Amino acid sequence: MTTTVQTQTYLNYINGEWVASVSNKVEKSLNPADTTEIVGYVQKSTEADLNRAVEAAKQAKEKWRKLSGAERGEYLYKVAHVLEKRIDEIAECATREMGKTFAETKGETARGIAILKYYAGEGMRKVGDVIPSTDSSALMFTTRVPLGVVGVITPWNFPIAIPIWKMAPALVYGNTVVVKPATETAVTCAKIMECFEEAGLPNGVINMITGPGSVIGQGIADHEDVNGITFTGSNGVGKRIGQSALARGAKYQLEMGGKNPVIVAADADLDLAVEAVIAGAFRSTGQKCTATSRVIILNEIYEEFKQRLVEKTKEITIGNGLDNSTWMGPCASEGQFKTVLSYIDKGLEEGGVLLTGGKRAAEGAQANGYYVEPTIFDNCTPDMTIVQEEIFGPVIALLRVASVAEALQIANSVQYGLSASIFTTNIQHFLSFVNDMEAGLIRVNAESAGVELQAPFGGMKNSSSHSREQGEAAKEFFTSIKTVFVK
């Protein structure tokens, strides 16, 4: 496909207006597939800009809260319609900003549309229950009320779906929003804001501010007028956000890292397992919190599975995500690119054996991009760094075990518990996996990555703050229960 490159400066969206930062400074958003291309310039905002955005949301919250759920839902339907009209444009922008293929970003945009429609419908669903009272002449019931102003802090790996799956429920349940996207994908978020603007949401109900996480993200966590914070990102940043919110009594929700295992039992469908491991590990260049990073394989089928996996991995085409022949794009940024290469070096230092990949891809058109070959390590042990720590790139470690029980023990031997998968046709293996695997998302005979929008999503251990996103579970975070007793 062809693209017309237009470099422009994108502003903050505050109180229904596009405004520049008081700093008069901007930051570049580069195309990781070709770093000579600047996708756009975004605002390097300050605390003063953030205060303005929070104040706008604070002023708007009362009128927004008093609308019916159906009225708020109608706005989300309108946003979905606008996004649908612009699906190709916004998907292309996301590909240029963070690198994954156009097919993936178009699918992500379609998911964003579906999420908006789902939560638009939530505006018509019940918000409480009637509870029997011990007093026969009384009525007792519950209802739900919004938190108020919600700060939304989002990562670069899903620049369309994650902001929408946080903002849509926040809005339909009556909150106003200040969103701070990752700088790497702030242009894409600005285009999403344009959809909200075109849909006609009242001024101040939704606001976007871009800038450094240390200033804007931390500022949201510390701000006394922000009543709730929903965050997706790294563990270190997430814990700081949570500590700041806890210190001042704000509600918070953290979705963080993963080190997701796939167990391949001796009775598995190997073709299915190979395809799922490749998709789970290398789609989006491994930059998913639910990406497959450890493959734990039973002795009996280890060599055969390894051979099939390597052969299929070598067929992967690497390149610009806007090229229809590309299967895997670049790492999203220079920082992530260097991190992935450093983990590959660490894997070699600790005795891992490269089966394929392991290097930067820099031939021809790849020379100006952050490309890393799909990488598979053999001879891995549970204590190795590449088996314990999140890499967030196209790197997987293979581990050999004698039993499913041993596989489960190794699968649980990390600090994370986000997603996990097993390939088996044995009902006992399936039951053991479901009962004993310490992860918030369990998948059987399917890749580790992915969850449907109507289902709760979140992790265990250090993968989350133990709350859940998406589906009806979002209501638990974005509202508080009020119990009413009428005599």
C-alpha positions in Angstrom: 0.0 0.0 0.0 1.1 3.6 -0.5 1.2 6.3 2.1 1.3 10.1 1.9 3.6 11.4 4.6 2.6 14.6 6.3 4.6 15.8 9.2 2.6 18.0 11.5 2.5 19.1 15.1 -0.2 17.6 17.3 -1.6 19.6 20.3 -3.1 18.6 23.6 -6.8 18.3 23.7 -8.2 20.1 26.8 -11.7 21.3 27.5 -12.8 20.8 23.9 -9.9 22.7 22.4 -6.6 21.8 20.8 -3.9 23.7 22.7 -0.1 23.9 22.7 1.8 23.3 25.9 3.0 26.3 27.9 6.5 24.9 27.5 6.5 25.7 23.8 8.4 22.4 23.4 7.6 19.4 21.2 9.0 15.8 20.9 9.4 13.8 17.7 7.5 10.6 17.1 9.7 8.5 14.7 8.8 5.6 12.5 10.7 2.6 13.9 10.7 0.9 10.5 12.5 3.9 9.0 13.9 6.3 11.6 14.5 9.0 8.9 10.7 9.5 8.9 9.1 11.7 11.5 5.5 10.7 12.0 4.7 13.9 13.8 5.5 16.2 16.7 3.7 16.1 20.0 3.6 18.4 23.0 6.2 18.1 25.8 3.7 19.2 28.4 4.3 20.5 31.9 2.6 20.3 35.3 0.7 23.5 34.4 -0.8 21.8 31.3 -1.8 18.8 33.4 -3.5 21.1 36.0 -5.5 22.7 33.2 -6.6 19.3 31.9 -7.6 18.0 35.3 -9.5 21.2 36.1 -11.4 20.8 32.8 -12.4 17.3 33.7 -13.3 18.3 37.3 -15.6 21.1 36.0 -17.3 18.7 33.5 -17.9 15.8 35.8 -21.1 16.9 37.4 -23.1 17.4 34.2 -21.7 14.3 32.7 -22.6 12.2 35.7 -26.2 13.4 35.6 -26.7 12.2 32.1 -28.4 8.8 31.9 -26.3 5.8 31.0 -28.2 5.5 27.8 -27.3 9.1 26.9 -23.6 8.6 27.6 -23.7 5.3 25.7 -25.1 7.2 22.6 -22.0 9.3 22.5 -19.8 6.1 22.4 -21.9 4.8 19.5 -21.1 8.1 17.7 -17.4 7.7 18.4 -17.5 4.1 17.1 -19.1 5.4 13.9 -16.4 8.0 13.3 -13.6 5.6 14.1 -15.2 3.1 11.6 -15.0 5.8 8.9 -11.4 6.4 9.6 -10.2 2.9 10.3 -7.6 2.7 7.5 -6.1 6.1 8.3 -5.8 5.5 12.0 -4.5 1.9 11.5 -1.8 3.2 9.1 -0.8 5.9 11.6 -0.4 3.3 14.3 1.7 1.1 12.0 4.0 4.1 11.2 4.3 5.0 14.8 5.0 1.7 16.5 5.9 -0.7 13.7 3.5 -3.7 13.8 1.8 -4.7 10.5 -1.1 -2.9 9.0 -3.2 -6.0 9.2 -2.6 -6.1 13.0 -3.3 -2.4 13.5 -6.4 -2.5 11.4 -7.6 -5.5 13.5 -6.8 -3.5 16.6 -8.8 -0.5 15.3 -11.7 -2.8 14.6 -11.4 -4.1 18.2 -11.5 -0.5 19.4 -14.8 0.0 17.5 -16.3 -3.1 19.0 -15.2 -2.1 22.5 -16.9 1.3 22.0 -20.1 -0.4 20.9 -20.0 -2.9 23.8 -19.7 -0.2 26.4 -22.3 1.9 24.7 -24.6 -0.9 25.4 -23.5 -1.0 29.0 -25.2 2.3 29.5 -28.6 0.4 29.3 -27.7 -2.3 31.8 -28.5 -2.5 35.5 -26.3 -0.7 38.1 -27.6 -2.3 41.2 -29.7 -4.8 43.1 -32.7 -4.9 45.4 -31.7 -6.5 48.7 -34.2 -7.9 51.2 -34.3 -5.9 54.4 -35.0 -7.3 57.9 -37.5 -4.5 58.2 -40.6 -5.5 56.2 -41.6 -1.9 55.7 -38.3 -0.8 54.2 -36.8 -0.9 50.7 -33.1 -1.5 50.4 -31.1 -1.5 47.2 -27.7 -0.7 45.7 -26.7 1.6 42.9 -23.3 2.6 41.4 -21.8 6.0 41.2 -18.7 7.2 39.2 -15.4 7.9 40.8 -15.2 11.4 39.3 -12.0 12.3 37.3 -10.1 9.2 36.0 -6.5 9.4 34.9 -5.7 7.0 32.0 -2.0 6.1 31.4 -1.4 3.9 28.4 1.5 2.1 26.7 2.7 2.1 23.1 2.2 -1.5 22.2 -1.6 -1.3 21.7 -2.0 2.5 20.9 -5.7 2.1 19.9 -7.3 -0.7 21.8 -5.8 -0.1 25.3 -6.8 3.6 25.5 -10.3 2.8 24.3 -10.8 -0.2 26.6 -10.0 2.1 29.5 -11.7 5.3 28.3 -15.0 3.7 27.1 -16.0 2.1 30.4 -14.8 5.1 32.4 -17.0 7.4 30.3 -20.1 5.2 30.1 -20.1 4.8 33.9 -20.1 8.5 34.4 -16.5 9.6 34.9 -14.6 12.3 33.1 -11.1 11.4 31.7 -7.6 12.8 31.4 -5.6 10.4 29.1 -1.8 10.4 28.9 -0.6 8.2 26.0 3.0 6.9 25.6 5.0 9.5 23.7 6.0 6.9 21.1 2.3 6.6 20.0 0.9 10.0 20.9 0.0 10.9 17.3 -2.2 7.9 17.1 -3.9 8.9 20.4 -4.5 12.4 19.0 -6.3 10.9 16.1 -8.5 8.9 18.4 -9.2 12.1 20.3 -10.3 13.7 17.0 -13.0 10.9 16.8 -14.3 11.8 20.3 -14.3 15.5 19.3 -16.3 14.8 16.1 -18.8 12.7 18.1 -19.6 15.9 20.1 -18.7 14.9 23.7 -19.2 17.9 26.0 -16.2 20.0 26.7 -13.9 18.7 29.4 -15.4 15.2 29.5 -12.4 13.8 27.8 -8.9 15.4 27.7 -5.5 14.3 26.3 -2.2 15.5 27.4 1.2 14.3 26.1 4.6 14.5 27.7 7.2 12.7 29.8 5.9 10.0 32.1 8.0 11.4 35.0 6.0 14.7 34.7 2.6 13.9 33.3 2.1 10.2 34.4 3.5 10.8 37.8 1.6 14.1 38.0 -1.7 12.3 37.3 -0.9 9.8 40.1 -0.1 12.6 42.6 -2.9 15.0 41.6 -5.4 15.5 44.4 -8.3 16.0 42.0 -7.8 12.7 40.1 -10.0 10.2 41.8 -8.9 7.0 40.0 -6.0 5.9 37.9 -5.9 3.1 35.4 -2.4 2.2 34.1 -0.9 -0.3 31.7 2.9 -0.4 31.4 6.1 -1.6 33.1 6.3 -3.0 36.6 8.6 -0.4 37.9 6.5 2.5 36.8 3.2 0.8 37.7 4.4 0.3 41.3 5.3 4.0 41.7 1.9 5.0 40.3 0.2 2.6 42.8 2.2 3.9 45.7 1.4 7.5 44.9 -2.3 6.8 44.5 -2.4 4.7 47.7 -0.7 7.5 49.7 -3.5 9.9 48.9 -6.4 7.5 48.9 -7.1 7.4 45.1 -8.4 4.2 43.5 -5.9 2.6 41.2 -5.7 -0.3 38.7 -2.3 -1.6 37.4 -1.7 -4.0 34.5 2.0 -4.7 34.1 4.3 -7.4 32.9 4.1 -11.0 31.9 6.5 -13.9 31.3 3.9 -16.2 29.7 4.5 -19.9 29.3 3.2 -22.4 26.8 3.3 -26.1 27.9 3.4 -28.6 25.1 2.3 -32.0 26.3 3.3 -35.3 24.7 -0.2 -35.8 23.3 -0.5 -32.3 21.8 -1.4 -31.5 18.2 2.1 -30.3 17.3 1.1 -28.4 14.1 -1.4 -26.5 16.1 1.1 -25.9 18.9 3.8 -24.7 16.6 1.5 -22.2 14.8 0.2 -20.9 18.1 3.7 -20.5 19.7 4.9 -18.5 16.6 1.9 -16.3 16.6 2.0 -15.8 20.4 5.8 -15.1 20.4 6.4 -13.1 17.2 3.2 -11.3 16.3 3.6 -7.6 17.2 7.3 -8.4 17.4 6.7 -10.0 20.8 5.6 -6.7 22.2 2.5 -7.9 24.0 2.1 -8.3 27.7 0.5 -11.7 26.9 3.2 -12.8 24.4 4.7 -16.3 24.6 8.2 -16.1 26.0 8.7 -19.6 27.5 7.9 -22.9 25.8 8.0 -25.9 28.2 8.0 -29.1 26.2 7.7 -32.7 27.3 10.8 -35.0 26.6 8.9 -37.3 24.2 8.2 -34.7 21.6 10.9 -32.1 22.4 13.2 -32.7 19.4 10.3 -33.0 16.9 8.6 -29.9 18.2 11.8 -27.9 18.2 12.6 -28.8 14.6 9.1 -27.8 13.4 9.2 -24.6 15.3 12.6 -23.5 13.9 11.6 -24.4 10.4 8.4 -22.3 10.6 10.2 -19.4 12.3 12.8 -19.2 9.5 9.9 -18.5 7.1 8.9 -15.2 8.8 9.4 -12.2 6.7 10.7 -9.0 8.5 10.1 -5.5 7.2 8.0 -2.4 7.2 4.5 -3.1 8.5 3.0 -1.2 5.6 4.4 -3.7 3.1 1.8 -6.4 2.5 4.5 -9.1 2.4 5.7 -8.3 5.9 4.8 -10.8 8.7 6.8 -9.1 11.5 7.8 -5.4 11.9 10.5 -3.7 14.0 10.8 -3.1 17.7 8.8 0.0 18.5 11.6 2.3 19.7 15.4 2.5 20.0 15.2 1.8 23.7 13.2 -1.4 23.2 15.4 -2.5 20.4 18.5 -2.1 22.6 16.8 -3.9 25.5 16.0 -6.9 23.3 19.5 -7.2 22.0 20.9 -6.9 25.5 18.7 -9.9 26.6 19.9 -11.9 23.7 23.5 -11.2 24.8 22.6 -12.2 28.3 21.1 -15.5 27.1 24.3 -16.4 25.3 26.4 -15.4 28.3 24.4 -17.8 30.5 24.7 -20.8 28.2 21.7 -20.5 25.9 22.1 -22.0 22.5 20.8 -20.0 19.5 18.6 -22.1 17.2 17.7 -19.2 14.9 17.9 -15.4 15.0 19.7 -13.5 17.6 20.9 -10.6 15.6 19.8 -7.2 14.3 18.3 -7.4 10.8 19.8 -4.5 8.9 19.9 -5.4 5.2 18.6 -3.1 2.5 15.4 -1.3 3.6 15.9 -2.6 7.1 19.1 -0.5 7.7 17.3 2.5 9.2 14.9 0.5 11.4 14.9 -1.2 14.7 14.6 -4.8 13.4 15.6 -7.9 15.4 15.4 -11.4 14.0 12.9 -13.8 15.5 15.0 -15.6 18.1 14.8 -19.0 19.7 17.1 -20.2 22.5 17.7 -23.9 23.3 19.4 -25.4 26.4 17.6 -23.1 28.7 17.2 -23.6 32.5 14.6 -22.1 34.8 17.0 -19.8 36.6 18.3 -18.1 33.4 17.6 -14.3 33.0 15.9 -14.8 29.7 13.6 -17.3 31.4 12.8 -15.2 34.5 12.6 -11.6 33.2 10.2 -10.0 30.7 12.0 -9.2 27.4 9.1 -7.7 25.4 10.5 -8.7 22.1 10.7 -11.6 19.6 12.7 -14.0 21.9 11.6 -17.3 23.3 13.3 -19.8 25.5 12.7 -23.6 25.2 12.8 -25.8 28.3 12.7 -29.6 28.4 10.7 -31.4 31.1 9.8 -35.0 32.1 6.2 -34.4 33.1 3.3 -32.0 33.0 3.7 -31.6 36.8 7.3 -30.5 36.3 6.2 -28.2 33.5 3.6 -26.5 35.8 6.2 -26.1 38.6 8.6 -24.3 36.1 5.7 -22.3 34.6 4.8 -20.9 38.1 8.5 -20.2 39.1 8.5 -16.5 38.0 7.2 -13.3 39.5 4.5 -12.9 36.9 1.1 -14.5 36.4 -0.6 -12.9 33.4 -1.4 -15.5 30.8 -0.5 -19.1 30.1 -1.4 -21.8 27.6 -1.2 -25.6 27.3 -1.5 -27.9 24.3 -3.0 -31.2 25.3 -5.8 -33.7 24.5 -5.6 -35.2 27.9 -8.4 -34.2 30.3 -6.3 -34.7 33.4 -3.5 -32.4 32.0 -6.2 -29.9 31.2 -7.7 -30.0 34.7 -4.3 -29.8 36.4 -3.4 -26.8 34.3 -6.6 -24.9 35.0 -6.4 -25.6 38.7 -2.7 -25.2 39.4 -1.5 -22.5 36.9 -1.0 -19.2 38.6 -2.2 -16.8 35.9 -5.2 -14.6 35.3 -5.7 -15.8 31.7 -5.7 -19.5 31.0 -5.9 -20.8 27.4 -6.1 -24.4 26.3 -5.0 -25.4 22.8 -4.7 -21.7 21.9 -1.9 -19.1 21.9 -1.1 -17.3 25.1 -1.8 -13.9 23.7 -5.3 -12.5 23.4 -8.6 -12.2 25.3 -12.1 -11.4 24.1 -13.3 -7.9 24.9 -16.4 -9.1 26.8 -14.3 -11.2 29.2 -12.3 -10.0 32.3 -8.6 -9.4 31.7 -5.9 -9.1 34.3 -3.0 -11.0 36.0 -1.9 -12.5 39.3 1.3 -12.0 41.3 3.4 -9.0 40.0 1.4 -8.8 36.7 -1.3 -6.6 38.1 -2.9 -4.9 41.1 -5.4 -7.9 41.1 -8.2 -5.9 39.6 -9.7 -6.7 36.2 -10.3 -4.8 33.0 -12.8 -5.3 30.1 -16.2 -6.9 30.0 -18.5 -6.3 32.9 -15.6 -6.4 35.3 -14.7 -2.9 34.3 -17.7 -1.7 36.3 -16.0 -2.8 39.5 -13.1 -0.4 39.0 -14.8 2.6 37.5 -17.7 2.9 40.0 -18.3 2.7 43.7 -21.3 0.9 45.2 -23.8 3.0 47.2 -26.3 1.2 49.4 -29.6 2.9 49.9 -32.1 2.2 52.7 -35.6 3.7 52.4 -38.0 3.5 55.4 
